[in-house]
Amino acid sequence: MEDHRLKAFSLVVEMKSFSKAAEAKFMTQSAMSHLIKNLEDELEVRLLSRKGKNVIPTPAGRIFYEHAKKILEDYKTMGNDIYNLVKKVKGPLYIGASTTVATYLLPQVFYDFAKSYPEVRIHLSVSNTEKIINELQQGKIDIGIVEGNVKDRRIILEEIAEDEIVLIASDDNPLTKEKHVTPHDLISQPFIMPEAGSGIREFIDDFLRMMKIDPQEINVLMTLGDPELLVHMVQSGLGISFVSKWSIFRAIKDGAIKLLTMPGKRLYRKFYLARFDKEPSSMVARTFLEFLKGYRFFIPF
């Protein structure tokens, strides 16, 4: 069975729409519908049905989808294995990443990638989300890994990992004895903040507004671009801070800082792959992109 039909069917199931799937495949909606109809005729069973505005798989369609995904994954593995046998992946790879991503997520990724592709030379630019997007726009990097909102609609984003934002204080801060931290507590405490322009700073400011707090009301004692240094400043008792949970694994384990509890839901954000083109131009960048999309990250405590 041709793999383009399996891809088309899987896309319709995942996007719950013929029109959206057709657009993603650069096909007309009628051509997409025709592909699916051919599949159903061949199998003599209905694979998709409509529920409101959405297209959903029938029981047979769900079974077909699970097998299709496995076959497509096998196709991809086969292609990669053959390519690696015939032609080595080698050359430069230019990546831009936020400080949190570069410090806590990428070291293990690069280690595992280098084992499979030892002739790739990685050039890593560490900066905030705003600057990474600028580097993408200027063609200085192949791929960006960011943690904030991206306003340029030309940028393609794909989620690769999740991060929890937590509020921390030194172990002797009086707030550690409180059951919950109130908005008044946030205004009255000195803060160590991530630098302006970073994804996490934008996330924090949005959260404060949601709590009916103007970010300008916060007593920002210091701003830092290095998450490790930020945690050390909190540990010293200079102030409290919102930080990535990835950045405090050791400090929590050592008992050097405490988590403060905020009322309501826990705070989560996403890390995204960012790129201009649907398919990067270089084989090295395409190989790394597929590698990273399939990577399973260790989630801290």
C-alpha positions in Angstrom: 0.0 0.0 0.0 1.5 3.4 -1.1 2.8 5.3 1.8 1.4 8.7 0.6 -2.2 7.3 1.2 -1.2 6.3 4.8 0.3 9.7 5.4 -2.9 11.4 4.0 -5.2 9.3 6.2 -3.1 9.8 9.3 -3.1 13.6 8.7 -6.9 13.7 8.4 -7.3 11.8 11.7 -4.7 14.0 13.5 -6.1 17.3 12.2 -9.8 16.2 12.3 -10.3 17.9 9.0 -10.1 17.1 5.3 -9.4 20.7 4.4 -6.7 21.3 6.9 -5.0 18.0 6.0 -5.2 18.8 2.3 -3.6 22.2 3.0 -0.8 20.7 5.0 -0.1 18.2 2.1 -0.4 21.0 -0.5 -3.4 19.1 -2.1 -6.9 20.1 -3.0 -9.6 19.0 -0.6 -11.2 16.9 -3.4 -7.9 15.1 -4.1 -7.6 14.3 -0.4 -11.2 13.0 -0.2 -10.5 10.9 -3.3 -7.4 9.3 -1.6 -9.4 8.4 1.5 -12.3 7.1 -0.6 -9.9 4.8 -2.6 -8.7 3.4 0.8 -12.2 2.7 2.0 -13.2 1.1 -1.3 -10.1 -1.1 -1.2 -10.7 -2.2 2.4 -14.5 -2.4 1.9 -15.1 -0.5 5.1 -15.8 3.0 6.2 -12.8 4.6 8.0 -13.9 8.1 8.8 -17.1 9.8 9.9 -18.2 13.3 10.8 -19.0 14.5 14.3 -20.1 18.1 14.2 -17.4 20.0 12.4 -14.8 17.4 13.0 -13.8 14.3 11.1 -13.2 11.3 13.4 -12.1 7.7 12.8 -14.7 4.8 12.9 -13.7 1.8 15.0 -12.1 0.3 11.8 -10.5 3.6 11.2 -8.9 3.7 14.6 -7.3 0.2 14.0 -6.2 1.4 10.5 -4.6 4.5 12.0 -2.6 2.6 14.6 -1.2 0.3 11.9 -0.6 3.2 9.5 1.5 5.0 12.1 3.6 2.0 12.7 4.1 1.3 9.0 5.1 5.0 8.4 7.5 4.8 11.3 9.1 1.7 9.8 9.3 3.4 6.4 11.2 6.3 8.0 13.5 4.0 9.9 14.2 2.0 6.8 15.0 5.2 4.8 17.3 6.5 7.5 19.1 3.2 7.8 19.7 3.0 4.0 20.7 6.6 3.8 23.2 6.3 6.7 24.7 3.2 4.9 25.1 4.9 1.6 26.0 8.5 2.7 27.2 9.7 6.0 25.6 12.7 7.6 28.3 15.2 8.2 28.9 19.0 8.2 28.0 22.0 10.3 24.8 22.4 12.3 23.8 25.8 13.5 21.4 25.9 16.5 20.0 28.7 18.6 18.6 27.9 22.0 17.4 29.6 25.1 19.6 29.4 28.2 17.3 27.0 30.0 17.1 24.7 27.0 20.8 24.9 26.3 21.7 24.3 30.0 19.3 21.5 30.9 17.9 19.8 27.8 20.5 19.9 25.1 23.6 18.3 26.7 22.1 14.8 26.7 20.5 15.4 23.3 23.9 16.4 21.8 25.6 13.4 23.4 23.2 10.9 22.0 23.1 12.7 18.6 27.0 12.7 18.4 27.1 9.0 19.0 25.0 8.4 15.9 26.5 11.2 13.8 30.1 11.8 14.9 31.0 13.9 11.8 28.4 16.6 12.5 30.0 19.8 14.0 27.5 21.6 16.2 27.6 25.4 16.6 25.3 26.5 19.4 24.2 30.1 20.0 22.7 30.7 23.4 20.3 33.6 23.7 16.8 34.6 24.6 13.7 33.8 22.4 13.7 37.3 20.8 17.3 37.1 19.6 17.0 33.5 18.5 14.1 34.4 16.2 16.2 37.3 14.8 19.0 34.9 14.1 16.5 32.6 12.3 15.2 35.5 10.2 18.8 36.5 9.3 19.7 32.9 8.3 22.4 32.6 10.9 21.0 29.4 12.4 19.2 26.3 10.9 17.0 25.6 13.9 15.9 27.5 17.0 14.7 26.0 20.3 12.6 28.6 22.1 10.4 29.0 25.1 8.1 31.9 24.4 5.5 33.3 22.1 6.7 34.0 18.5 4.9 36.8 16.7 6.3 36.1 13.2 3.8 33.9 11.5 6.3 32.7 9.0 8.1 30.8 11.8 7.0 27.1 12.1 6.8 25.9 15.7 6.6 22.3 17.0 6.3 21.4 20.7 9.2 19.2 21.9 9.0 19.4 25.7 7.0 20.8 28.6 8.3 22.8 31.5 6.8 23.8 34.9 7.4 27.3 36.2 7.7 27.3 40.0 8.1 30.0 42.7 11.2 29.6 44.9 12.7 31.2 48.0 15.7 30.5 50.2 15.0 28.0 52.9 15.0 30.7 55.6 12.5 33.0 53.8 9.3 33.5 56.0 7.1 32.7 53.0 8.2 29.1 53.2 6.1 28.7 56.3 2.9 29.9 54.6 0.4 27.5 53.1 -0.1 29.7 50.1 1.6 32.8 48.7 -0.9 35.7 48.0 -0.7 38.4 45.4 0.2 40.8 48.2 3.2 38.6 49.1 4.4 38.9 45.6 4.3 42.7 45.6 6.0 43.0 49.0 8.9 40.7 48.2 12.1 41.6 46.3 12.4 39.6 43.1 15.3 38.2 41.1 13.9 38.2 37.5 14.9 36.5 34.2 16.1 39.1 31.6 13.6 41.0 29.5 13.1 39.5 26.1 13.3 35.9 27.4 10.4 33.5 27.0 10.2 32.9 30.7 10.0 36.6 31.6 7.2 37.0 29.1 5.4 34.0 30.7 5.9 35.5 34.2 4.6 38.9 33.2 1.5 37.3 31.6 0.9 35.2 34.8 1.2 38.3 37.0 -1.4 40.1 34.9 -3.7 37.1 35.2 -3.3 37.5 39.0 -4.4 41.2 38.6 -0.9 42.3 39.3 0.8 44.9 37.1 4.4 43.6 36.5 5.6 47.2 37.1 4.4 46.8 40.7 6.9 44.0 41.4 10.0 45.0 43.2 12.7 43.7 40.8 16.0 43.8 42.7 18.0 42.2 39.9 17.6 40.7 36.4 19.7 37.8 35.2 20.1 35.8 32.0 21.7 32.8 33.6 19.2 30.5 35.3 21.9 28.8 37.4 23.1 32.2 38.7 19.5 33.2 39.3 18.9 30.2 41.6 22.1 30.9 43.5 21.0 34.5 44.1 17.7 33.2 45.5 19.6 30.7 47.6 21.6 33.5 49.1 18.4 35.2 50.3 18.4 38.2 48.0 14.9 37.6 46.9 12.3 35.2 45.4 11.9 34.1 41.8 9.8 32.2 39.3 12.1 29.7 37.6 12.0 26.6 35.4 11.7 23.4 37.3 14.5 22.1 35.2 16.9 24.6 36.8 16.4 23.7 40.5 16.8 19.9 40.6 20.1 20.0 42.5 19.2 22.9 44.7 15.9 21.2 45.8 17.8 17.9 46.4 20.4 19.7 48.6 17.6 21.5 50.5 19.1 24.9 49.6 15.8 26.4 48.4 12.1 25.8 48.9 9.1 25.7 46.6 6.4 28.2 47.4 2.8 27.2 46.7 0.6 29.5 44.6 -3.2 29.1 44.8 -4.9 27.7 41.7 -3.4 25.7 38.9 0.2 24.8 38.4 2.1 26.8 35.8 3.2 25.0 32.6 4.8 26.3 29.4 6.1 24.6 26.3 9.5 24.4 24.6 9.3 24.7 20.8 11.4 23.8 17.8 11.4 26.9 15.6 12.3 27.1 11.9 11.5 29.0 8.7 11.0 26.2 6.2 8.9 23.1 6.5 12.0 21.1 5.6 15.5 22.6 6.5 17.8 22.9 3.4 20.7 20.9 4.8 20.7 17.2 5.3 22.4 17.7 8.7 19.6 20.1 9.9 16.9 17.7 8.6 18.5 14.8 10.4 18.8 16.7 13.7 15.2 17.9 13.4 13.9 14.3 13.1 16.2 13.1 15.9 15.0 15.8 18.2 11.3 15.4 17.4 11.5 11.7 18.5 13.6 12.4 21.6 12.3 11.5 25.0 13.4 14.0 27.7 14.0 13.2 31.3 11.4 15.1 33.4 12.8 16.5 36.6 11.2 15.4 40.0 
